[in-house]
């Protein structure tokens, strides 16, 4: 099991790799899909933002975002790099002290779920994360997960959502980018629409 899901791994990664790193697929290839789902007036949250350009590119496209990550190193770095954007240190599975119930219209997870899956007891962390997502999302809200595996292979993790009447769909996106890490031929955008 890799250390991708541990705070220690990411703190060390961000210390040694201060440059912006784009894991998975960039906003350039996701933008059209996101613009058809996310409204410009939405209160949107990006969980596990890391040091990706994703949030800044989405902000330049007219979206207002709040970004969280549990690494204080990356939050400090991104807050200084993009001082007009909102970056908060928070753990996606424990946001009770940070966000009130029904705070966001849209929540975006770009690789955070996949990172959590690399840890022992990942099923417990994912269950806590989804409880928090359900708590802070507004009625009619959308939870978007960008993942490297098809929804059919991850569906069991989301049963608590679908059992609660949340509709889901999976959009396949061809990856046209060449990266030295986390490069797949195809990525998937899971869209969960809350009642």
N, CA, C and O of each residue as an XYZ file, in Angstrom:
780
protein
N       0.834     -1.178      0.000
C       0.000      0.000      0.000
C       0.885      1.250      0.000
O       1.815      1.348      0.801
N       0.610      2.188     -0.875
C       1.430      3.396     -0.936
C       1.035      4.350      0.180
O       0.044      4.136      0.878
N       1.815      5.394      0.335
C       1.517      6.392      1.351
C       0.637      7.511      0.853
O       0.460      8.512      1.547
N       0.068      7.362     -0.360
C      -0.714      8.451     -0.953
C      -1.815      8.980     -0.046
O      -2.187     10.148     -0.158
N      -2.333      8.174      0.828
C      -3.447      8.617      1.668
C      -3.034      9.202      2.992
O      -3.895      9.560      3.796
N      -1.731      9.315      3.252
C      -1.304      9.809      4.564
C      -0.878     11.274      4.505
O      -0.312     11.744      3.518
N      -1.167     11.960      5.576
C      -0.797     13.375      5.674
C       0.719     13.533      5.597
O       1.216     14.484      4.995
N       1.453     12.603      6.207
C       2.912     12.676      6.206
C       3.475     12.589      4.780
O       4.392     13.327      4.420
N       2.916     11.685      3.983
C       3.363     11.570      2.597
C       3.188     12.898      1.871
O       4.108     13.383      1.213
N       1.990     13.485      1.998
C       1.695     14.703      1.254
C       2.479     15.897      1.774
O       2.928     16.725      0.981
N       2.655     16.007      3.095
C       3.486     17.102      3.613
C       4.891     17.025      3.023
O       5.444     18.033      2.584
N       5.464     15.818      3.016
C       6.806     15.658      2.443
C       6.804     15.920      0.944
O       7.730     16.541      0.422
N       5.774     15.453      0.249
C       5.666     15.686     -1.191
C       5.666     17.184     -1.484
O       6.386     17.647     -2.368
N       4.852     17.944     -0.735
C       4.739     19.377     -0.996
C       6.010     20.131     -0.628
O       6.318     21.144     -1.255
N       6.756     19.666      0.370
C       8.032     20.291      0.718
C       9.036     20.087     -0.417
O       9.779     21.002     -0.773
N       9.049     18.883     -0.976
C      10.028     18.531     -2.011
C       9.576     18.877     -3.430
O      10.382     18.833     -4.359
N       8.327     19.213     -3.605
C       7.785     19.495     -4.942
C       6.909     20.740     -4.876
O       5.699     20.666     -5.090
N       7.513     21.866     -4.584
C       6.733     23.086     -4.412
C       6.056     23.554     -5.685
O       5.051     24.263     -5.629
N       6.587     23.169     -6.822
C       5.946     23.560     -8.071
C       4.546     22.983     -8.142
O       4.254     21.964     -7.517
N       3.701     23.620     -8.885
C       2.341     23.131     -9.068
C       2.387     21.773     -9.764
O       3.110     21.589    -10.743
N       1.615     20.837     -9.251
C       1.565     19.492     -9.840
C       0.129     19.171    -10.230
O      -0.794     19.329     -9.431
N      -0.043     18.727    -11.442
C      -1.381     18.385    -11.932
C      -1.525     16.874    -11.981
O      -1.093     16.229    -12.936
N      -2.129     16.320    -10.952
C      -2.426     14.896    -10.931
C      -3.687     14.687    -11.751
O      -4.595     15.519    -11.742
N      -3.731     13.622    -12.427
C      -4.878     13.262    -13.248
C      -5.021     14.235    -14.408
O      -4.034     14.705    -14.973
N      -6.231     14.516    -14.740
C      -6.540     15.290    -15.940
C      -6.719     16.765    -15.576
O      -7.234     17.077    -14.502
N      -6.308     17.654    -16.442
C      -6.358     19.088    -16.130
C      -7.747     19.684    -16.406
O      -8.605     19.072    -17.043
N      -7.919     20.896    -15.899
C      -9.185     21.616    -16.108
C      -9.440     21.838    -17.600
O     -10.592     21.882    -18.033
N      -8.399     21.973    -18.366
C      -8.537     22.175    -19.812
C      -9.445     21.099    -20.429
O     -10.286     21.399    -21.277
N      -9.266     19.861    -19.998
C     -10.054     18.757    -20.548
C     -11.341     18.483    -19.765
O     -12.234     17.793    -20.256
N     -11.434     19.020    -18.558
C     -12.630     18.827    -17.731
C     -13.615     19.989    -17.837
O     -14.804     19.832    -17.561
N     -13.116     21.143    -18.236
C     -13.911     22.376    -18.203
C     -15.276     22.285    -18.854
O     -16.268     22.687    -18.246
N     -15.360     21.768    -20.076
C     -16.660     21.683    -20.756
C     -17.654     20.848    -19.978
O     -18.833     21.192    -19.894
N     -17.180     19.744    -19.405
C     -18.056     18.885    -18.605
C     -18.516     19.620    -17.348
O     -19.697     19.591    -17.001
N     -17.578     20.276    -16.672
C     -17.916     20.963    -15.430
C     -18.845     22.147    -15.672
O     -19.770     22.381    -14.894
N     -18.604     22.889    -16.743
C     -19.475     24.033    -17.042
C     -20.917     23.604    -17.317
O     -21.844     24.389    -17.114
N     -21.112     22.373    -17.773
C     -22.480     21.899    -18.027
C     -23.165     21.403    -16.751
O     -24.370     21.152    -16.756
N     -22.403     21.258    -15.653
C     -22.946     20.717    -14.405
C     -22.957     21.760    -13.286
O     -23.937     21.881    -12.551
N     -21.867     22.506    -13.164
C     -21.698     23.472    -12.084
C     -22.175     24.842    -12.559
O     -21.853     25.268    -13.669
N     -22.940     25.525    -11.718
C     -23.417     26.873    -12.050
C     -22.417     27.897    -11.515
O     -21.805     27.699    -10.465
N     -22.265     28.980    -12.249
C     -21.316     30.028    -11.846
C     -21.656     30.600    -10.466
O     -20.761     31.010     -9.728
N     -22.940     30.627    -10.120
C     -23.342     31.199     -8.829
C     -23.263     30.194     -7.681
O     -23.529     30.552     -6.534
N     -22.902     28.949     -7.970
C     -22.782     27.922     -6.928
C     -21.712     28.280     -5.906
O     -20.676     28.855     -6.241
N     -21.982     27.932     -4.672
C     -20.938     27.893     -3.660
C     -20.287     26.527     -3.835
O     -20.921     25.506     -3.569
N     -19.035     26.490     -4.276
C     -18.378     25.234     -4.612
C     -17.163     24.999     -3.715
O     -16.438     25.927     -3.356
N     -16.967     23.734     -3.368
C     -15.854     23.303     -2.529
C     -15.025     22.289     -3.292
O     -15.563     21.346     -3.872
N     -13.706     22.486     -3.292
C     -12.774     21.504     -3.858
C     -12.077     20.839     -2.681
O     -11.377     21.496     -1.910
N     -12.273     19.527     -2.547
C     -11.668     18.784     -1.432
C     -10.362     18.144     -1.894
O     -10.268     17.621     -3.004
N      -9.357     18.197     -1.019
C      -8.052     17.641     -1.375
C      -7.424     18.381     -2.537
O      -6.951     17.766     -3.493
N      -7.420     19.703     -2.454
C      -6.999     20.541     -3.589
C      -5.536     20.367     -3.963
O      -5.177     20.521     -5.130
N      -4.683     20.049     -2.993
C      -3.262     19.893     -3.291
C      -2.668     21.146     -3.912
O      -3.139     22.256     -3.662
N      -1.635     20.965     -4.720
C      -1.003     22.113     -5.380
C      -1.288     22.102     -6.883
O      -0.441     22.472     -7.695
N      -2.480     21.676     -7.224
C      -2.939     21.618     -8.611
C      -3.367     23.002     -9.105
O      -3.784     23.852     -8.318
N      -3.261     23.212    -10.395
C      -3.757     24.445    -11.033
C      -5.273     24.408    -11.216
O      -5.885     25.423    -11.549
N      -5.863     23.263    -11.004
C      -7.280     23.039    -11.269
C      -8.173     24.157    -10.710
O      -8.963     24.745    -11.449
N      -8.050     24.448     -9.424
C      -8.925     25.451     -8.791
C      -8.719     26.837     -9.380
O      -9.682     27.572     -9.597
N      -7.467     27.193     -9.637
C      -7.209     28.525    -10.188
C      -7.742     28.643    -11.611
O      -8.268     29.688    -11.995
N      -7.608     27.578    -12.390
C      -8.155     27.603    -13.753
C      -9.681     27.664    -13.723
O     -10.295     28.344    -14.546
N     -10.282     26.962    -12.787
C     -11.735     27.010    -12.652
C     -12.184     28.405    -12.178
O     -13.204     28.921    -12.636
N     -11.426     28.999    -11.270
C     -11.729     30.360    -10.801
C     -11.636     31.367    -11.936
O     -12.485     32.251    -12.057
N     -10.602     31.236    -12.772
C     -10.459     32.139    -13.928
C     -11.626     31.994    -14.895
O     -11.934     32.908    -15.659
N     -12.267     30.838    -14.850
C     -13.423     30.576    -15.704
C     -14.717     31.141    -15.101
O     -15.797     30.967    -15.665
N     -14.600     31.817    -13.952
C     -15.748     32.503    -13.374
C     -16.415     31.808    -12.206
O     -17.470     32.255    -11.754
N     -15.836     30.727    -11.702
C     -16.415     30.014    -10.565
C     -15.780     30.489     -9.265
O     -14.585     30.780     -9.216
N     -16.591     30.564     -8.214
C     -16.086     30.932     -6.896
C     -15.918     29.662     -6.080
O     -16.877     28.923     -5.855
N     -14.678     29.413     -5.633
C     -14.362     28.157     -4.969
C     -13.776     28.370     -3.584
O     -13.102     29.364     -3.317
N     -14.049     27.418     -2.721
C     -13.325     27.248     -1.470
C     -12.529     25.963     -1.634
O     -13.058     24.963     -2.120
N     -11.271     25.981     -1.235
C     -10.380     24.832     -1.406
C      -9.915     24.344     -0.053
O      -9.536     25.139      0.807
N      -9.943     23.018      0.139
C      -9.413     22.460      1.381
C      -8.410     21.353      1.074
O      -8.472     20.678      0.046
N      -7.488     21.202      2.015
C      -6.555     20.090      1.998
C      -6.114     19.894      3.442
O      -6.093     20.850      4.218
N      -5.763     18.670      3.810
C      -5.350     18.456      5.194
C      -3.871     18.719      5.426
O      -3.398     18.625      6.559
N      -3.136     19.045      4.374
C      -1.721     19.370      4.525
C      -1.541     20.862      4.791
O      -1.862     21.682      3.931
N      -1.034     21.226      5.967
C      -0.794     22.646      6.225
C       0.269     23.220      5.283
O       0.247     24.410      4.968
N       1.190     22.375      4.839
C       2.254     22.832      3.937
C       1.670     23.334      2.615
O       2.035     24.408      2.136
N       0.767     22.553      2.034
C       0.216     22.947      0.736
C      -0.763     24.116      0.879
O      -0.839     24.967     -0.007
N      -1.497     24.163      1.965
C      -2.428     25.286      2.167
C      -1.639     26.592      2.302
O      -2.028     27.611      1.731
N      -0.545     26.567      3.045
C       0.299     27.750      3.178
C       0.866     28.158      1.819
O       0.834     29.333      1.452
N       1.382     27.186      1.080
C       1.964     27.456     -0.239
C       0.925     28.040     -1.202
O       1.174     29.058     -1.847
N      -0.229     27.396     -1.294
C      -1.257     27.844     -2.245
C      -1.857     29.189     -1.828
O      -2.197     30.004     -2.686
N      -1.989     29.427     -0.530
C      -2.515     30.714     -0.049
C      -1.596     31.860     -0.438
O      -2.063     32.955     -0.750
N      -0.288     31.612     -0.421
C       0.665     32.646     -0.829
C       0.745     32.770     -2.348
O       0.885     33.871     -2.880
N       0.657     31.649     -3.036
C       0.736     31.670     -4.504
C      -0.500     32.332     -5.116
O      -0.394     33.056     -6.107
N      -1.670     32.082     -4.524
C      -2.942     32.620     -5.028
C      -3.663     33.339     -3.883
O      -4.645     32.819     -3.354
N      -3.190     34.526     -3.497
C      -3.727     35.205     -2.310
C      -5.192     35.638     -2.421
O      -5.825     35.908     -1.401
N      -5.736     35.709     -3.622
C      -7.136     36.117     -3.750
C      -8.095     34.926     -3.657
O      -9.313     35.108     -3.658
N      -7.556     33.723     -3.579
C      -8.392     32.523     -3.476
C      -8.481     32.069     -2.025
O      -7.658     32.432     -1.184
N      -9.499     31.269     -1.761
C      -9.762     30.818     -0.396
C      -9.239     29.390     -0.207
O      -9.738     28.447     -0.820
N      -8.220     29.251      0.657
C      -7.620     27.958      0.985
C      -7.710     27.750      2.495
O      -7.329     28.623      3.275
N      -8.218     26.587      2.897
C      -8.431     26.270      4.307
C      -7.858     24.884      4.594
O      -8.066     23.939      3.833
N      -7.130     24.784      5.709
C      -6.661     23.460      6.123
C      -7.818     22.721      6.782
O      -8.366     23.178      7.786
N      -8.184     21.585      6.217
C      -9.280     20.775      6.770
C      -9.174     19.359      6.232
O      -8.698     19.130      5.120
N      -9.619     18.431      7.031
C      -9.686     17.019      6.663
C     -11.088     16.751      6.138
O     -12.069     17.028      6.828
N     -11.194     16.220      4.936
C     -12.482     15.993      4.284
C     -13.377     15.041      5.086
O     -14.598     15.059      4.927
N     -12.784     14.219      5.938
C     -13.591     13.287      6.724
C     -13.997     13.858      8.083
O     -14.700     13.205      8.854
N     -13.540     15.099      8.373
C     -13.846     15.740      9.665
C     -13.990     17.245      9.468
O     -13.119     18.009      9.886
N     -15.061     17.672      8.847
C     -15.224     19.101      8.535
C     -16.198     19.810      9.476
O     -16.587     20.951      9.224
N     -16.592     19.139     10.558
C     -17.589     19.695     11.470
C     -17.239     21.039     12.054
O     -18.118     21.879     12.245
N     -15.962     21.262     12.345
C     -15.535     22.537     12.930
C     -15.299     23.619     11.882
O     -15.052     24.777     12.221
N     -15.375     23.237     10.609
C     -15.022     24.166      9.544
C     -16.244     24.677      8.789
O     -16.348     25.873      8.516
N     -17.176     23.773      8.447
C     -18.325     24.155      7.627
C     -19.640     23.766      8.297
O     -19.775     22.691      8.882
N     -20.599     24.680      8.191
C     -21.947     24.412      8.709
C     -22.688     23.454      7.773
O     -22.268     23.239      6.636
N     -23.763     22.898      8.247
C     -24.626     22.064      7.412
C     -25.084     22.864      6.201
O     -25.323     24.068      6.288
N     -25.201     22.179      5.078
C     -25.735     22.762      3.841
C     -24.992     24.021      3.399
O     -25.616     25.030      3.071
N     -23.688     23.962      3.390
C     -22.857     25.117      3.025
C     -22.583     25.236      1.533
O     -22.306     26.334      1.051
N     -22.655     24.117      0.777
C     -22.192     24.136     -0.609
C     -23.211     23.530     -1.579
O     -23.925     22.579     -1.262
N     -23.242     24.128     -2.780
C     -24.072     23.607     -3.870
C     -23.351     22.493     -4.615
O     -23.975     21.538     -5.079
N     -22.031     22.622     -4.726
C     -21.221     21.659     -5.471
C     -19.970     21.337     -4.672
O     -19.335     22.224     -4.101
N     -19.626     20.060     -4.639
C     -18.387     19.600     -4.011
C     -17.628     18.796     -5.067
O     -18.184     17.899     -5.701
N     -16.347     19.133     -5.244
C     -15.529     18.504     -6.278
C     -14.355     17.773     -5.620
O     -13.623     18.337     -4.806
N     -14.203     16.520     -5.995
C     -13.125     15.657     -5.509
C     -12.339     15.182     -6.719
O     -12.823     14.363     -7.500
N     -11.128     15.697     -6.871
C     -10.277     15.312     -8.012
C      -9.114     14.472     -7.494
O      -8.029     14.987     -7.222
N      -9.361     13.167     -7.364
C      -8.333     12.237     -6.940
C      -8.244     11.984     -5.450
O      -7.468     11.130     -5.022
N      -9.016     12.702     -4.645
C      -8.944     12.520     -3.194
C      -9.436     11.136     -2.786
O      -8.795     10.466     -1.977
N     -10.560     10.706     -3.336
C     -11.064      9.362     -3.030
C     -10.016      8.309     -3.382
O      -9.767      7.397     -2.593
N      -9.408      8.424     -4.547
C      -8.395      7.450     -4.965
C      -7.197      7.454     -4.018
O      -6.618      6.402     -3.744
N      -6.828      8.622     -3.522
C      -5.726      8.721     -2.572
C      -6.084      8.031     -1.256
O      -5.272      7.300     -0.690
N      -7.289      8.266     -0.780
C      -7.740      7.638      0.468
C      -7.747      6.121      0.334
O      -7.455      5.408      1.294
N      -8.079      5.630     -0.848
C      -8.121      4.179     -1.061
C      -6.759      3.511     -0.875
O      -6.688      2.287     -0.767
N      -5.689      4.286     -0.836
C      -4.337      3.740     -0.661
C      -3.952      3.587      0.808
O      -2.793      3.299      1.108
N      -4.884      3.769      1.717
C      -4.571      3.705      3.144
C      -5.272      2.521      3.801
O      -6.297      2.040      3.318
N      -4.694      2.060      4.919
C      -5.409      1.051      5.704
C      -6.705      1.677      6.232
O      -6.755      2.881      6.485
N      -7.715      0.890      6.391
C      -9.021      1.363      6.887
C      -9.637      2.435      5.995
O     -10.383      3.295      6.464
N      -9.318      2.375      4.710
C      -9.843      3.380      3.779
C     -11.370      3.390      3.778
O     -11.977      4.451      3.631
N     -11.988      2.242      3.938
C     -13.458      2.188      3.920
C     -14.058      3.021      5.053
O     -15.129      3.605      4.887
N     -13.378      3.083      6.209
C     -13.871      3.904      7.320
C     -13.717      5.397      7.019
O     -14.614      6.193      7.299
N     -12.578      5.762      6.448
C     -12.354      7.170      6.095
C     -13.328      7.614      5.014
O     -13.871      8.716      5.079
N     -13.549      6.762      4.026
C     -14.497      7.101      2.949
C     -15.905      7.231      3.510
O     -16.637      8.143      3.124
N     -16.297      6.345      4.407
C     -17.632      6.450      5.026
C     -17.769      7.776      5.772
O     -18.807      8.432      5.676
N     -16.733      8.179      6.516
C     -16.761      9.471      7.228
C     -16.803     10.635      6.258
O     -17.528     11.606      6.475
N     -16.023     10.539      5.181
C     -16.005     11.595      4.169
C     -17.391     11.764      3.558
O     -17.871     12.888      3.417
N     -18.036     10.662      3.194
C     -19.353     10.756      2.561
C     -20.421     11.266      3.532
O     -21.352     11.957      3.118
N     -20.293     10.932      4.814
C     -21.217     11.498      5.808
C     -21.062     13.016      5.861
O     -22.050     13.744      5.952
N     -19.833     13.482      5.803
C     -19.582     14.918      5.812
C     -20.088     15.580      4.528
O     -20.664     16.667      4.576
N     -19.876     14.934      3.393
C     -20.375     15.469      2.117
C     -21.900     15.621      2.197
O     -22.445     16.663      1.833
N     -22.577     14.580      2.673
C     -24.046     14.648      2.796
C     -24.468     15.768      3.744
O     -25.503     16.400      3.532
N     -23.682     16.018      4.778
C     -24.026     17.043      5.759
C     -23.871     18.447      5.191
O     -24.714     19.309      5.437
N     -22.798     18.688      4.431
C     -22.518     20.066      4.007
C     -23.089     20.418      2.634
O     -23.046     21.581      2.231
N     -23.623     19.433      1.912
C     -24.170     19.748      0.588
C     -25.618     20.220      0.734
O     -26.363     19.731      1.583
N     -25.992     21.161     -0.094
C     -27.350     21.714     -0.061
C     -28.309     20.818     -0.844
O     -27.879     20.062     -1.715
N     -29.601     20.900     -0.540
C     -30.575     20.154     -1.349
C     -30.423     20.539     -2.823
O     -30.278     21.715     -3.155
N     -30.458     19.540     -3.694
C     -30.274     19.787     -5.115
C     -28.814     19.910     -5.519
O     -28.509     20.195     -6.677
N     -27.903     19.694     -4.558
C     -26.478     19.855     -4.817
C     -25.883     18.713     -5.621
O     -26.509     17.678     -5.845
N     -24.640     18.945     -6.049
C     -23.922     17.960     -6.848
C     -22.578     17.660     -6.221
O     -21.856     18.562     -5.797
N     -22.254     16.378     -6.168
C     -20.951     15.914     -5.706
C     -20.269     15.286     -6.902
O     -20.765     14.308     -7.462
N     -19.123     15.845     -7.301
C     -18.392     15.398     -8.488
C     -17.086     14.735     -8.064
O     -16.325     15.287     -7.268
N     -16.839     13.558     -8.600
C     -15.624     12.816     -8.279
C     -14.886     12.521     -9.579
O     -15.422     11.861    -10.469
N     -13.661     13.011     -9.683
C     -12.812     12.691    -10.830
C     -11.912     11.548    -10.374
O     -11.192     11.656     -9.381
N     -11.972     10.455    -11.122
C     -11.394      9.198    -10.668
C     -10.688      8.505    -11.825
O     -10.945      8.813    -12.988
N      -9.806      7.575    -11.508
C      -9.125      6.834    -12.565
C      -9.744      5.456    -12.821
O      -9.198      4.662    -13.588
N     -10.871      5.178    -12.187
C     -11.553      3.892    -12.326
C     -13.039      4.137    -12.561
O     -13.614      5.065    -11.992
N     -13.654      3.319    -13.386
C     -15.070      3.452    -13.718
C     -15.950      3.327    -12.471
O     -15.604      2.622    -11.522
N     -17.065      4.006    -12.487
C     -18.002      4.005    -11.360
C     -18.425      2.594    -10.969
O     -18.626      2.322     -9.785
N     -18.564      1.698    -11.932
C     -18.961      0.325    -11.612
C     -18.006     -0.308    -10.604
O     -18.421     -1.121     -9.778
N     -16.733      0.061    -10.672
C     -15.726     -0.490     -9.763
C     -15.668      0.228     -8.424
O     -14.995     -0.236     -7.503
N     -16.359      1.346     -8.304
C     -16.350      2.129     -7.063
C     -17.750      2.234     -6.434
O     -17.889      2.770     -5.334
N     -18.766      1.737     -7.105
C     -20.156      1.932     -6.694
C     -20.412      1.548     -5.232
O     -21.177      2.223     -4.544
N     -19.786      0.486     -4.760
C     -20.041      0.032     -3.387
C     -19.651      1.085     -2.348
O     -20.229      1.118     -1.262
N     -18.689      1.937     -2.663
C     -18.319      2.998     -1.722
C     -19.413      4.061     -1.616
O     -19.536      4.733     -0.592
N     -20.191      4.204     -2.663
C     -21.196      5.270     -2.718
C     -22.603      4.787     -2.386
O     -23.570      5.525     -2.572
N     -22.723      3.572     -1.904
C     -24.046      3.007     -1.613
C     -24.840      3.879     -0.644
O     -26.059      3.993     -0.768
N     -24.146      4.502      0.332
C     -24.858      5.357      1.294
C     -25.509      6.549      0.594
O     -26.511      7.075      1.077
N     -24.955      6.976     -0.529
C     -25.554      8.076     -1.290
C     -26.731      7.575     -2.116
O     -27.828      8.130     -2.056
N     -26.491      6.528     -2.882
C     -27.549      6.044     -3.781
C     -28.722      5.478     -2.999
O     -29.865      5.579     -3.446
N     -28.460      4.877     -1.822
C     -29.558      4.388     -0.976
C     -30.393      5.538     -0.423
O     -31.548      5.341     -0.045
N     -29.816      6.737     -0.374
C     -30.528      7.928      0.118
C     -31.209      8.691     -1.020
O     -31.661      9.819     -0.825
N     -31.285      8.080     -2.212
C     -31.978      8.717     -3.330
C     -31.125      9.622     -4.189
O     -31.650     10.349     -5.031
N     -29.803      9.591     -3.991
C     -28.898     10.400     -4.800
C     -28.709      9.691     -6.145
O     -28.332      8.520     -6.193
N     -28.977     10.413     -7.230
C     -28.802      9.841     -8.578
C     -27.350      9.947     -8.996
O     -26.660     10.903     -8.643
N     -26.887      8.959     -9.752
C     -25.485      8.989    -10.178
C     -25.369      8.702    -11.664
O     -26.188      8.002    -12.260
N     -24.317      9.274    -12.237
C     -23.958      8.976    -13.615
C     -22.438      9.005    -13.712
O     -21.762      9.593    -12.868
N     -21.916      8.371    -14.742
C     -20.473      8.311    -14.945
C     -20.164      8.790    -16.353
O     -20.687      8.256    -17.331
N     -19.301      9.813    -16.448
C     -18.895     10.362    -17.736
C     -17.445      9.959    -17.977
O     -16.574     10.222    -17.149
N     -17.197      9.326    -19.101
C     -15.846      8.900    -19.470
C     -15.168     10.032    -20.243
O     -15.747     10.595    -21.172
N     -13.933     10.359    -19.847
C     -13.198     11.458    -20.476
C     -11.852     10.935    -20.960
O     -11.051     10.430    -20.174
N     -11.615     11.060    -22.250
C     -10.346     10.620    -22.810
C      -9.235     11.555    -22.347
O      -9.384     12.777    -22.373
N      -8.129     10.970    -21.927
C      -6.981     11.750    -21.490
C      -6.054     11.972    -22.681
O      -5.508     11.019    -23.237
N      -5.881     13.219    -23.063
C      -5.006     13.549    -24.190
C      -3.688     14.146    -23.723
O      -2.889     14.619    -24.531
N      -3.467     14.122    -22.412
C      -2.256     14.708    -21.850
C      -1.226     13.619    -21.560
O      -1.576     12.483    -21.240
N       0.019     13.977    -21.675
C       1.115     13.084    -21.322
C       1.689     13.594    -20.001
O       2.087     14.754    -19.894
N       1.729     12.737    -19.020
C       2.250     13.108    -17.706
C       3.265     12.061    -17.268
O       3.230     10.916    -17.718
N       4.155     12.465    -16.397
C       5.151     11.523    -15.896
C       4.589     10.660    -14.771
O       5.181      9.638    -14.423
N       3.443     11.063    -14.191
C       2.812     10.271    -13.138
C       1.305     10.358    -13.296
O       0.782     11.288    -13.911
N       0.623      9.388    -12.740
C      -0.840      9.338    -12.727
C      -1.435      9.561    -14.112
O      -2.408     10.299    -14.268
N      -0.854      8.929    -15.096
C      -1.343      9.117    -16.459
C      -2.120      7.878    -16.915
O      -1.548      6.802    -17.088
N      -3.393      8.042    -17.102
C      -4.275      6.985    -17.579
C      -4.775      7.376    -18.970
O      -4.723      8.548    -19.342
N      -5.254      6.406    -19.731
C      -5.832      6.699    -21.040
C      -7.186      7.381    -20.920
O      -7.614      8.099    -21.824
N      -7.847      7.153    -19.809
C      -9.206      7.622    -19.615
C      -9.426      7.920    -18.140
O      -8.946      7.196    -17.268
N     -10.157      8.992    -17.875
C     -10.580      9.308    -16.510
C     -12.091      9.337    -16.485
O     -12.748      9.359    -17.526
N     -12.629      9.336    -15.284
C     -14.076      9.255    -15.132
C     -14.552     10.368    -14.207
O     -13.943     10.652    -13.176
N     -15.643     10.979    -14.601
C     -16.291     11.997    -13.798
C     -17.591     11.399    -13.289
O     -18.531     11.188    -14.055
N     -17.638     11.125    -11.979
C     -18.863     10.634    -11.365
C     -19.665     11.864    -10.955
O     -19.127     12.774    -10.324
N     -20.906     11.895    -11.297
C     -21.782     13.004    -10.929
C     -22.888     12.452    -10.040
O     -23.686     11.621    -10.474
N     -22.931     12.914     -8.804
C     -23.966     12.528     -7.853
C     -24.869     13.734     -7.646
O     -24.427     14.791     -7.194
N     -26.142     13.556     -7.985
C     -27.119     14.658     -7.855
C     -28.040     14.391     -6.670
O     -28.778     13.406     -6.642
N     -27.979     15.283     -5.702
C     -28.763     15.120     -4.476
C     -30.197     15.612     -4.686
O     -30.434     16.566     -5.426
N     -31.140     14.953     -4.028
C     -32.547     15.402     -4.150
C     -32.755     16.763     -3.492
O     -33.869     17.288     -3.499
